Amino acid sequence: MIAPEGSLVAMDDDGDGAANVADAASAIDDAAKCCHDEGGGGEWDEKKGSVDDDDVGVIIGINDACVEAEDGVDNNSNNNNNTNNDPRSHPDGRFDHTSRKVVVHNILKYMRQRELQKMVTSWLIGHETRNIVIVNIKKPPRDNWVKLTLASETMVDPLVEIINTGGSDGKAMTNGRGRPLFAKRADEMFLNNNNDRGRVGGAVAGGGHNDDNGRKRKERDDPDDGNVDADESGRGGDPDRRDNIKRNRSSSTPSSSPSVMRVLSSDEVRDAITPLWRMTYEEQLDSKMREMVNKCAKVIIKEIKFKFKVLERESKRGQRKSSIKPYDWLNQLRAIDVNRPIPSPLRTEYRNKCEFTIGYRMVPVDRGEEGAGAGVGAGVGEVVEEGVREGGNSAMPTTTGGGDAVDDVASTMVKDDGVATMAEAGVVAKEGNDDGEILKNASTNIQSSSLSSSPPTPNVEFRRVPAAGFLPQGWNGGVYPPHPLQNMPDWSCGIADIFNEFLATSPIPPYDSRAHRGVWRSVTVRCSLRTAECMVIVLHAPATGGAGARDDGSDDYTSTFEDEKGRLVDMLIVGAIPTPRRDYPDGRANETHTTDDGTETPSPAAHVKKSGSEGGNNNDVSRGGGIRVTSIYFQEYEGLSLPTPDHPVQHIYGKKYIEEKLGKCTFQISPGAFFQTNTEGAEVLYNIVLDRIREVTSDPQRTLLLDVCCGTGTIGLTCLKEGVVGALVGVDIAEPAIADARLNAERNGFHDEKTANDTGVVATTRFVASAAEKILPEVMRDISSKVVPGTTTTEPIVVAVVDPARDGLHGIVVRTLRANERIQRLIYVSCNPVGTLTRDAAMLCCAPTNKYPGRPFKPTRSQPVDMFPMTKHCEMVMTFDRMSMEEYEKYQT
Ligand SMILES: C[S@@+](CC[C@H](N)C(=O)[O-])C[C@H]1O[C@@H](n2cnc3c(N)ncnc32)[C@H](O)[C@@H]1O
C-alpha cells in the first residue's frame, strides 16, 4: 500500500525485515501525535480525556503488512472518493465499509487515545500468525464500546474469537479492570437492533461521523427505499435504504448457529420496510413527534449540559482560566420547542427513486402451481399471466395480485442451514438450473424463529427464481417484490416486473454478494411524474464474473453479456412501463393526499397533475402508468459494498439525465447526484428554509447563502429564484452533483456569474466540488473579502444552510461555521435528527473551547417534516441563531 501524503508508515524499526507489533506501536504513537494536528479527523481532547470526534486516527497492523496512519480526514464517510492510498480502503484498492467491522463492548468509558490504541494492539500480541490488520478504531466519547475496522472480512471472525476466548482459561480478554470484553461482528449488531437499527450503546454503530449506513460514507440518503446493495453513500439520507442494507449485511454474515428462514407474508414485508403502515397518518405523525422530542431535542439539551459539566470539572482542577455558566435556556420547560411534523403532501407512492436488489426469490413449490412465479410482482408461488403493456406494442407478462399467494405461504419455513440459503443461490444456480432449481427443506432441525409466529411446515420444496426487489430479511431471506409496499409508486413495480421477466430468461445469474459470483447486482430507478422522465441504472459485476468466480475461472459471461444488455434495453424501452397489479392491504390502495391548496385527492396522480400543470407540464401521466424509460445506464462494479457517486457509469440509451420540477425551478439529475426522494415533500422542506431566511434578512441583495452539502443546488437555486438571497455559494463532495448544480443554475436563468433574477436581485452563483471539511475555511475567507454583487459593501449578511448526509457534519465544518461570527443564522436540514444532528447541535451550542471557538449558537426553531410516510424516518429543519454578545457576556465568569 502507498501511504497517503502526510501519513505515517510503520518502519521496520528493529530491522527484522517486517513491521511487527513493536513497529506498529511506534507508528501508533506517531499517528496519535498526528491526530492533534489542525485539520485532523478524530481529535483527542486531552482535557476531556476522551476521543472527541470518535474517530481515532490509527492503523494497527499485526502481521507482515505495513502499518499506516490516517490522513486525518474522515474518509469513512460514504462520500469520499476511493483512492488507493486511502489507508482504510480495502487492500486491493476497493473501498469496503460493510462486514469488516468488529464491535467490542465493556471498554472503559474514558480512555486516552494512546491507551486505547495500546490496548487494542495488546489484544493481538501472541496472535501474529492470524494476520489481523486493524485499519481503523472508532470510539464514541463516553461510551463503553469501540468499533474496529479490519483490512479484510476474513479477519473479522478470528479477531472476535481472540477477544472472546483469548483471555486466561480460554475466557474473554478483560478491560484492564477485570471486566470481560465482548466482541461481535458489527453487522450482527445491526441484525439484533431492529428497533433502533445501527445504534449501539446509544450511539450510532456506524461511528459518529458515519452511517448510513448506511455506508459511511456510507450512508445513503433517501430514507425509505428499503433496499440494498448499492448505496449512494453520502449522497443524502435514505434511512430505509440504510435499514435495508443493514438487514442485508447482517444476514449475509455466516452465523454460528443455524437459523430458520421463513417466507414472509405481504403484511410482514410491509412491517419490515414500512413499519408504521398499520397506523393512521395522524398516529404516524404523533409517533414521529414523540421521537423528535425525546430522541432529538432532549438529547441535545443533555449533551450540552454534559459539556458544561466537563468544563466545570476542568475549571475546578485549574485546567481552565476563564469559565462560562450553563445557559438559562437549558433549564426552561421546552428548551427546544419542537413543532408537530408537517405532513408529506403524498402519503403513499411518494418515492421518486427506488433501488432493487437483484437476487433470488424463494418460491415454494405447491403441487398445484408448478412453474409459477416468473414475475417479480407475483406473490410467492403464484401464476404469471399475460398482460398488455400500456402504450407499447408487445405483450409483456404482468402479474396477478400477489398478496394472497404470499399470505398462503406465510407460515412456511425453510431451514437456513448454510446450504440452501439465498446467499449461495448464485453458486448453486450456476451449477444447476437458474430459474427453478428445487430445494428440499429438511424437516429436521427446524428451529423456532423470532420472525415466526406459526409452526414450520416440514418437507416444503422451494425453487429459486432470479428476481429484483427488496430483502426484508437480508440476503438469506431472498428477494421480495415491491408490490405490497405502499410507498412504492406503480412505475417502480412495473420496472421490477420487466426485470423479473428478463432475469427469468437470462443465462447470466444474479450476483451473490457472499461468494462474489454472478453478475446482475441491483437496479436503481429514478422517475419524475412531473416531466414523465425515467432513468434506469443497472449495477453489475464484470462480465467475467465476480472476484470469487475468477479465482477458480469458472464464470465467464463475456460471450453473452453484450447481447443480454441489449435484450434488457429493448425490454425497457419497447413501450410505456407496464401497469403492475399491486398487492395493497385491503382498503388502503386509495389513500387520500393533500394537494397544494389543502384539499384531499384520491391519488398521487391527481396531486401530480395539479402541480405539473402549475409548473407548465402537460403530461397526462396517471400514477406513472404512461411513463416510458428515457435514460439507461449500466455501471460495472466489483467492490464489496457500493460504488461511490463518482464511480464511472456507461450511458447506453436516451438522455443523459432526467429533469425534475421543484418549486419554480427545473433541475437536471445525473446518475451520481443526490436528489430528495420525495419531490412534493422537498417543496415543503425548502419552503421552510425560505421562511427561515426571510426572517433574518430584508435585504436580499446583501444576503449570501452558504449551501453546504448542496447536491444539485436545489436549496440555493430555489432561494435565488424566490429572490430571498442575492448570492449563493454551494459546496458538495460529489462531482456529478456539482456539475448538475452548475448546469441547473444556467437552466434556471442564472447564466453568468451575475444575473438579475425574476425579482430584480443581482444574483451570483458559485458551486465548488470538494469535501466541505477541506474547502470551507477557504470559502469563508473568500466570502469575507469580496464585495457583495450589486452593492459596494463587503459586509454580506451570511446565512448558512447545511444539509449533510446521515453522517452529519465533519468536526472541521462545525468548527468553521461556529468560528465565523458573520454567520448569524444557521439552518440545519437533517435526515438523521436522532443521530448526528444531536452531536453536531451540541458542538454548535456548547460553551466555546479551543477546539470550538466562537460565540455559541442557540437552537431557536425545530420543524420536523415527514418526508417518508409509513417509515420511522423524519426530516428535521433546526434553526440555530448566534447568541448575542450581550447574552453571551452574561454567562461569562
Ligand atoms: C442529503 S444530501 C442534500 C443535498 C441537497 N441539499 C438537496 O437537498 O438535494 C447530502 C449531500 O451531502 C453531500 N456530501 C456528503 N458528504 C459531504 C462532504 N464531506 N462535503 C460536502 N458534501 C458532502 C452528498 O454528496 C449529498 O449531495
The ligand as a Gaussian input file, in Angstrom:
#p B3LYP/6-31G(d) Opt

LIG

0 1
 C      -28.940000      14.941000       1.998000
 S      -27.995000      15.350000       0.578000
 C      -28.520000      17.002000       0.389000
 C      -28.403000      17.540000      -0.991000
 C      -29.164000      18.819000      -1.270000
 N      -29.038000      19.776000      -0.216000
 C      -30.602000      18.529000      -1.585000
 O      -31.477000      18.920000      -0.825000
 O      -30.851000      17.905000      -2.608000
 C      -26.397000      15.394000       1.232000
 C      -25.329000      15.826000       0.267000
 O      -24.129000      15.910000       1.004000
 C      -23.079000      15.610000       0.139000
 N      -21.927000      15.327000       0.971000
 C      -21.669000      14.227000       1.693000
 N      -20.509000      14.354000       2.344000
 C      -20.028000      15.582000       2.061000
 C      -18.860000      16.288000       2.445000
 N      -17.963000      15.747000       3.252000
 N      -18.673000      17.523000       1.962000
 C      -19.592000      18.089000       1.144000
 N      -20.713000      17.445000       0.732000
 C      -20.930000      16.207000       1.194000
 C      -23.602000      14.474000      -0.681000
 O      -22.905000      14.361000      -1.905000
 C      -25.047000      14.887000      -0.881000
 O      -25.215000      15.572000      -2.091000

